[in-house]
Amino acid sequence: MFRRTHIFVAGLVLIGSPAMEAQAPTKPASPAAAPAPAPGIIRNWGISLRDGTSGRVQVRFSSSEAAPAKTEGGLMPAVWDVTGLRLETFRADESADFTIEAPACRVNVTTRDAASPGPFTAHRDGDGILMTGTGFNFDNGRQRLVVSNDVRIEIRASLVKTSPSPK
């Protein structure tokens, strides 16, 4: 049975933020010794989404390789199939907030969403919460992470503090 768990990540920096501007994916210079990627594949692909007013980075997608997703109608340059995804959200001071990593994923740079039917890990920096599972959808517009299957959440023991009982 397909079980869906909604996890609302409060405090993602995107709450109430002004319009965001995307930077086009760029192909950084690669070392001379590295073999050339297959046609259409970009190595060390990344895109940072910035607040339109302040210019600060709010979300960053990066991967070891990316290629435009193929569809029946041809290539859709807004949708990328990526290998080695790292999706990061940032706080107002641009410190790391939430990170999702997956071996393979599809990223839509227009909607700023990411999804994969495969395994992933997610963690929130600074609070010791680690989540793993199979199948996810990161909906940037709604600021929500939906996990499909095999959800496991680990909480650092220091977060689960008990108070002494009143006497």
Backbone as CSV, one residue per row, in Angstrom:
resi,resn,N_x,N_y,N_z,CA_x,CA_y,CA_z,C_x,C_y,C_z
1,MET,0.837,-1.169,0.000,0.000,0.000,0.000,0.886,1.238,0.000
2,PHE,0.504,2.231,-0.716,1.246,3.477,-0.845,0.806,4.410,0.273
3,ARG,1.720,4.701,1.192,1.408,5.562,2.310,2.080,6.908,2.110
4,ARG,1.384,7.978,2.314,1.927,9.310,2.100,1.960,10.040,3.437
5,THR,3.101,10.617,3.744,3.262,11.375,4.974,3.584,12.805,4.606
6,HIS,2.847,13.733,5.145,3.126,15.146,4.911,3.971,15.665,6.059
7,ILE,5.070,16.279,5.735,5.925,16.875,6.749,6.057,18.345,6.415
8,PHE,5.546,19.168,7.277,5.599,20.603,7.067,6.837,21.126,7.759
9,VAL,7.719,21.701,7.007,8.960,22.198,7.554,8.765,23.676,7.858
10,ALA,8.488,23.955,9.100,8.255,25.339,9.501,9.558,26.116,9.427
11,GLY,9.459,27.361,9.113,10.622,28.222,9.140,11.484,28.165,7.904
12,LEU,11.066,27.461,6.852,11.849,27.550,5.629,11.889,29.020,5.259
13,VAL,13.012,29.493,4.901,13.243,30.913,4.717,12.287,31.538,3.709
14,LEU,11.600,30.730,2.948,10.787,31.247,1.869,9.443,31.797,2.321
15,ILE,9.088,31.612,3.576,7.790,32.072,4.051,7.697,33.581,3.903
16,GLY,6.692,34.047,3.183,6.442,35.479,3.026,7.533,36.228,2.299
17,SER,8.364,35.533,1.527,9.454,36.220,0.848,8.957,36.866,-0.440
18,PRO,9.622,37.951,-0.884,9.255,38.568,-2.154,9.551,37.619,-3.311
19,ALA,9.221,38.050,-4.520,9.457,37.230,-5.710,10.920,36.813,-5.768
20,MET,11.141,35.610,-6.282,12.499,35.087,-6.364,12.960,35.093,-7.806
21,GLU,14.254,35.255,-7.986,14.840,35.231,-9.316,15.760,34.030,-9.406
22,ALA,15.721,33.320,-10.523,16.567,32.150,-10.712,17.790,32.526,-11.517
23,GLN,18.891,31.899,-11.197,20.090,32.042,-11.996,20.150,30.833,-12.909
24,ALA,20.475,31.065,-14.151,20.546,29.962,-15.109,21.627,28.979,-14.688
25,PRO,21.407,27.685,-14.946,22.439,26.701,-14.640,23.720,27.044,-15.391
26,THR,24.824,26.861,-14.720,26.100,27.158,-15.345,26.956,25.903,-15.343
27,LYS,27.892,25.869,-16.264,28.803,24.749,-16.364,30.180,25.238,-15.931
28,PRO,30.587,24.914,-14.671,31.892,25.355,-14.228,33.005,24.628,-14.975
29,ALA,34.183,25.257,-14.960,35.330,24.630,-15.606,35.640,23.330,-14.891
30,SER,35.911,22.268,-15.653,36.231,20.981,-15.052,37.727,20.707,-15.229
31,PRO,38.276,19.890,-14.331,39.699,19.562,-14.445,39.996,18.902,-15.791
32,ALA,41.188,19.155,-16.311,41.575,18.633,-17.618,41.587,17.106,-17.640
33,ALA,41.865,16.465,-16.503,41.972,15.013,-16.459,40.608,14.327,-16.487
34,ALA,39.544,15.043,-16.164,38.219,14.425,-16.115,37.713,14.138,-17.524
35,PRO,37.105,12.955,-17.731,36.564,12.651,-19.055,35.383,13.560,-19.366
36,ALA,35.181,13.833,-20.642,34.085,14.712,-21.063,32.750,14.014,-20.812
37,PRO,31.747,14.760,-20.325,30.436,14.153,-20.113,29.765,13.853,-21.452
38,ALA,28.775,12.977,-21.411,27.997,12.668,-22.611,27.314,13.947,-23.094
39,PRO,26.994,14.032,-24.386,26.327,15.231,-24.898,25.050,15.535,-24.116
40,GLY,24.847,16.793,-23.785,23.664,17.222,-23.054,23.774,17.118,-21.545
41,ILE,24.832,16.510,-21.038,25.015,16.360,-19.594,25.936,17.460,-19.091
42,ILE,25.533,18.058,-17.998,26.349,19.101,-17.369,26.868,18.540,-16.053
43,ARG,28.156,18.607,-15.859,28.752,18.163,-14.595,28.751,19.325,-13.616
44,ASN,28.655,18.990,-12.337,28.648,19.992,-11.261,27.608,21.077,-11.512
45,TRP,26.405,20.645,-11.836,25.285,21.539,-12.134,24.777,22.175,-10.849
46,GLY,24.352,23.404,-10.925,23.780,24.051,-9.759,22.957,25.260,-10.138
47,ILE,22.002,25.581,-9.279,21.189,26.770,-9.467,20.862,27.322,-8.084
48,SER,21.073,28.617,-7.910,20.741,29.289,-6.660,19.551,30.198,-6.912
49,LEU,18.580,30.131,-6.026,17.394,30.969,-6.133,17.520,32.065,-5.083
50,ARG,17.428,33.302,-5.549,17.666,34.446,-4.671,16.397,35.253,-4.457
51,ASP,16.335,35.906,-3.325,15.255,36.830,-3.021,15.382,37.999,-3.992
52,GLY,14.276,38.376,-4.623,14.295,39.442,-5.620,14.606,40.809,-5.054
53,THR,14.385,41.021,-3.766,14.632,42.317,-3.152,16.019,42.396,-2.527
54,SER,16.327,41.452,-1.643,17.598,41.503,-0.915,18.748,40.860,-1.674
55,GLY,18.444,39.935,-2.595,19.492,39.248,-3.342,20.102,38.080,-2.592
56,ARG,19.632,37.797,-1.398,20.221,36.698,-0.627,19.749,35.343,-1.158
57,VAL,20.601,34.340,-1.054,20.280,32.986,-1.503,19.247,32.399,-0.546
58,GLN,18.181,31.839,-1.109,17.145,31.199,-0.306,17.126,29.690,-0.500
59,VAL,17.322,29.223,-1.739,17.333,27.798,-2.053,18.451,27.554,-3.058
60,ARG,19.158,26.444,-2.876,20.196,26.067,-3.837,20.016,24.601,-4.188
61,PHE,19.971,24.317,-5.500,19.980,22.955,-6.023,21.367,22.725,-6.595
62,SER,21.985,21.585,-6.282,23.255,21.245,-6.913,23.301,19.733,-7.116
63,SER,24.123,19.313,-8.067,24.248,17.884,-8.343,25.560,17.617,-9.057
64,SER,25.956,16.352,-9.032,27.189,15.966,-9.719,26.996,15.974,-11.233
65,GLU,25.791,15.642,-11.686,25.477,15.691,-13.125,24.013,16.040,-13.318
66,ALA,23.716,16.695,-14.425,22.334,17.016,-14.772,22.183,16.989,-16.281
67,ALA,20.987,16.624,-16.717,20.660,16.629,-18.136,19.214,17.086,-18.276
68,PRO,18.915,17.854,-19.320,17.517,18.241,-19.538,16.649,16.987,-19.649
69,ALA,15.502,16.995,-18.986,14.600,15.834,-19.013,14.009,15.678,-20.405
70,LYS,13.927,14.443,-20.862,13.338,14.167,-22.171,11.867,13.850,-21.992
71,THR,11.063,14.390,-22.865,9.631,14.117,-22.851,9.222,13.744,-24.268
72,GLU,7.965,13.367,-24.435,7.487,13.007,-25.773,7.602,14.175,-26.743
73,GLY,7.489,15.393,-26.242,7.557,16.573,-27.090,8.962,17.073,-27.317
74,GLY,9.977,16.404,-26.787,11.355,16.857,-26.929,11.923,17.262,-25.583
75,LEU,12.911,18.129,-25.624,13.553,18.564,-24.393,12.765,19.682,-23.722
76,MET,12.713,19.631,-22.405,12.107,20.702,-21.615,13.223,21.306,-20.764
77,PRO,13.806,22.422,-21.159,14.960,22.944,-20.433,14.664,23.380,-19.001
78,ALA,13.403,23.516,-18.613,13.079,23.885,-17.236,13.133,22.680,-16.301
79,VAL,13.088,21.465,-16.856,13.072,20.253,-16.044,14.364,19.488,-16.282
80,TRP,15.043,19.143,-15.176,16.349,18.501,-15.250,16.339,17.193,-14.475
81,ASP,16.946,16.157,-15.050,17.188,14.913,-14.335,18.597,15.015,-13.769
82,VAL,18.709,14.914,-12.459,19.999,15.134,-11.815,20.461,13.886,-11.072
83,THR,21.757,13.744,-10.979,22.397,12.674,-10.232,23.138,13.318,-9.072
84,GLY,22.971,12.776,-7.891,23.653,13.319,-6.720,23.074,14.656,-6.272
85,LEU,21.760,14.730,-6.107,21.098,15.972,-5.710,21.492,16.397,-4.303
86,ARG,21.684,17.679,-4.141,21.790,18.330,-2.836,20.924,19.582,-2.931
87,LEU,19.845,19.607,-2.165,18.933,20.740,-2.135,19.077,21.382,-0.760
88,GLU,19.386,22.664,-0.729,19.584,23.361,0.536,18.680,24.579,0.615
89,THR,18.090,24.791,1.788,17.373,26.032,2.043,18.190,26.811,3.072
90,PHE,17.973,28.122,3.087,18.788,28.986,3.943,17.922,29.910,4.786
91,ARG,18.445,30.256,5.959,17.783,31.206,6.855,18.026,32.623,6.344
92,ALA,17.396,33.588,6.990,17.532,34.988,6.587,18.982,35.470,6.630
93,ASP,19.804,34.902,7.526,21.219,35.291,7.598,22.089,34.479,6.637
94,GLU,21.446,33.691,5.763,22.069,32.831,4.751,22.828,31.655,5.348
95,SER,22.576,31.319,6.612,23.140,30.093,7.174,22.245,28.933,6.739
96,ALA,22.827,27.733,6.684,22.091,26.555,6.235,20.917,26.276,7.156
97,ASP,19.790,25.856,6.565,18.590,25.559,7.342,18.197,24.097,7.173
98,PHE,17.863,23.682,5.948,17.334,22.356,5.679,18.037,21.803,4.448
99,THR,18.412,20.518,4.478,19.130,19.898,3.364,18.484,18.568,3.007
100,ILE,18.290,18.346,1.708,17.798,17.075,1.182,18.862,16.559,0.215
101,GLU,19.185,15.268,0.331,20.133,14.648,-0.597,19.497,13.378,-1.163
102,ALA,19.714,13.166,-2.476,19.154,11.991,-3.148,20.084,11.587,-4.285
103,PRO,20.235,10.270,-4.519,21.105,9.812,-5.607,20.600,10.222,-6.986
104,ALA,19.280,10.276,-7.163,18.703,10.656,-8.458,17.407,11.406,-8.196
105,CYS,17.146,12.407,-9.025,16.001,13.272,-8.772,15.647,14.039,-10.039
106,ARG,14.434,14.568,-10.084,14.010,15.461,-11.156,13.754,16.828,-10.526
107,VAL,14.328,17.866,-11.115,14.206,19.231,-10.606,13.529,20.094,-11.656
108,ASN,12.531,20.860,-11.248,11.877,21.820,-12.125,12.332,23.199,-11.670
109,VAL,13.168,23.852,-12.479,13.711,25.148,-12.075,12.695,26.270,-12.216
110,THR,11.622,26.045,-12.951,10.575,27.055,-13.065,9.729,27.107,-11.796
111,THR,9.280,25.939,-11.338,8.470,25.873,-10.115,9.331,25.752,-8.861
112,ARG,10.616,25.454,-9.060,11.586,25.295,-7.968,11.255,24.092,-7.085
113,ASP,10.772,23.030,-7.711,10.393,21.809,-7.009,11.372,20.693,-7.354
114,ALA,11.408,19.666,-6.502,12.229,18.491,-6.752,11.463,17.261,-6.303
115,ALA,11.633,16.150,-7.023,10.941,14.916,-6.662,11.752,13.711,-7.107
116,SER,11.562,12.607,-6.384,12.225,11.367,-6.732,11.444,10.200,-6.146
117,PRO,11.335,9.082,-6.893,10.724,7.884,-6.322,11.729,7.072,-5.511
118,GLY,12.995,7.458,-5.540,14.058,6.701,-4.894,14.373,7.151,-3.481
119,PRO,15.482,6.651,-2.945,15.868,6.957,-1.569,16.343,8.407,-1.420
120,PHE,16.255,8.921,-0.193,16.729,10.267,0.103,17.017,10.379,1.596
121,THR,17.753,11.401,1.956,17.937,11.792,3.355,17.650,13.280,3.446
122,ALA,17.167,13.693,4.593,16.912,15.106,4.840,17.281,15.405,6.282
123,HIS,17.844,16.563,6.507,18.127,16.958,7.880,18.012,18.467,8.021
124,ARG,17.693,18.856,9.209,17.601,20.274,9.547,18.856,20.612,10.324
125,ASP,19.604,21.579,9.847,20.859,21.943,10.502,20.601,22.518,11.888
126,GLY,21.383,22.052,12.832,21.355,22.613,14.162,20.411,21.974,15.145
127,ASP,19.457,21.150,14.711,18.536,20.596,15.708,18.584,19.081,15.823
128,GLY,19.424,18.415,15.057,19.619,16.984,15.221,18.512,16.104,14.690
129,ILE,17.673,16.597,13.788,16.618,15.764,13.213,17.091,15.251,11.850
130,LEU,17.062,13.933,11.679,17.449,13.289,10.427,16.276,12.450,9.950
131,MET,15.950,12.572,8.670,14.847,11.834,8.077,15.377,11.079,6.863
132,THR,14.957,9.821,6.725,15.269,9.053,5.523,13.970,8.446,5.017
133,GLY,13.966,8.094,3.754,12.773,7.488,3.185,12.980,7.148,1.734
134,THR,11.906,6.713,1.111,11.904,6.376,-0.303,10.763,7.144,-0.944
135,GLY,11.090,7.966,-1.905,10.100,8.762,-2.598,9.794,10.046,-1.859
136,PHE,10.022,11.161,-2.529,9.711,12.452,-1.925,9.327,13.457,-2.988
137,ASN,8.664,14.506,-2.535,8.334,15.644,-3.384,8.560,16.891,-2.548
138,PHE,9.506,17.719,-2.949,9.752,18.994,-2.289,9.000,20.056,-3.084
139,ASP,7.952,20.614,-2.488,7.122,21.632,-3.112,7.555,22.978,-2.554
140,ASN,8.386,23.672,-3.290,8.936,24.938,-2.824,7.856,26.002,-2.656
141,GLY,6.904,26.052,-3.568,5.850,27.058,-3.493,5.006,26.943,-2.235
142,ARG,4.731,25.718,-1.816,3.931,25.491,-0.611,4.805,25.250,0.609
143,GLN,6.135,25.241,0.387,7.118,25.032,1.448,6.826,23.755,2.218
144,ARG,6.746,22.656,1.450,6.360,21.386,2.030,7.188,20.263,1.431
145,LEU,7.545,19.319,2.288,8.208,18.097,1.874,7.228,16.962,2.107
146,VAL,6.880,16.230,1.042,5.978,15.085,1.143,6.822,13.835,0.942
147,VAL,6.768,12.925,1.920,7.520,11.684,1.870,6.538,10.554,1.589
148,SER,6.885,9.686,0.629,5.950,8.648,0.194,6.038,7.355,0.977
149,ASN,7.221,6.810,1.169,7.352,5.466,1.724,8.567,5.339,2.637
150,ASP,8.497,4.317,3.496,9.620,3.919,4.339,10.214,5.090,5.122
151,VAL,9.376,5.869,5.745,9.829,7.045,6.479,10.468,6.627,7.794
152,ARG,11.632,7.193,8.047,12.317,6.979,9.328,12.823,8.336,9.784
153,ILE,12.477,8.703,11.010,12.909,9.973,11.566,13.699,9.691,12.835
154,GLU,14.904,10.253,12.901,15.741,10.135,14.086,15.817,11.504,14.742
155,ILE,15.631,11.516,16.054,15.692,12.764,16.809,16.797,12.632,17.840
156,ARG,17.704,13.589,17.839,18.807,13.586,18.795,18.237,13.591,20.208
157,ALA,18.805,12.793,21.096,18.291,12.630,22.450,18.185,13.955,23.197
158,SER,19.076,14.900,22.946,19.026,16.169,23.676,17.778,16.976,23.333
159,LEU,17.101,16.647,22.230,15.866,17.340,21.882,14.693,16.832,22.701
160,VAL,14.804,15.602,23.173,13.729,14.995,23.923,14.085,15.123,25.405
161,LYS,13.895,16.309,25.938,14.232,16.562,27.344,12.981,16.400,28.198
162,THR,13.182,15.826,29.347,12.077,15.681,30.273,12.294,16.610,31.446
163,SER,11.230,17.086,31.996,11.284,17.959,33.169,11.059,17.107,34.397
164,PRO,11.721,17.468,35.509,11.436,16.712,36.725,9.982,16.916,37.121
165,SER,9.378,15.866,37.624,7.964,15.972,38.012,7.843,16.781,39.300
166,PRO,6.785,17.596,39.392,6.596,18.393,40.595,6.315,17.475,41.782
167,LYS,6.803,17.859,42.957,6.618,17.032,44.156,5.423,17.472,44.950
